[in-house]
Amino acid sequence: MQQRSTNVFTQYFVCNLMSIFWDRLTDHLFRKIIGT
């Protein structure tokens, strides 16, 4: 039971991390494409 809750927390944390990462990545790419 403890393993499952830890797994869920890890997935949630990784999802948040990837979301922030992709936000910054796309923002960086858009700025590069636009040229600002």
Secondary structure, DSSP 8 states (H G I E B T S, - for coil): -HHHHHHHHHHHHHHHHHHHHHHHHHHHHHHHHHT-
